Amino acid sequence: SQEILTERSQVTSGENPPTVTVNLPEQVTTGQEYPFDAIVTEPLGDRVLLGTALEEPVGPDGYLTPATLDLTLLPAGGLFKVGQAPATPESRWISAIIIREDGITEVTQRLRVVGQ
């Protein structure tokens, strides 16, 4: 049997997509709160950032189901969220989508949720 411990993907588009650093634990226990930060490393200047965070179960259903994005203004240079792990042990996809006038960056990382 094989288990994936860490998995991360990044998709960018545009002339100069934002460079994003992600802070997310690899593993949490069921019901635990966890920090999720997606920080744009370049200075903002007078540019505006929009973004959102998504959490989805790992499984084949997520690949075919389009997600509705609720974008918000990000005045602090990134997303700074606190998530809560589900009550059952299962892996989740945690994603950040950051949009700037010159590009888009989408980062997805696996979060392992284990029993206590």
Buried (B, 14 or more C-beta within 10 A) or exposed (E): EEEEEEBEEEEBEEEEBBEBEBEBBEBBEBEBEBEBBBBBEEEBEEEEBBBBBBBBEBEEEEEEEEEEEEEEEBEEBBBBBEBEBBEEEBBBBBBBBBBBEEBBBBBBBBBBBEEE
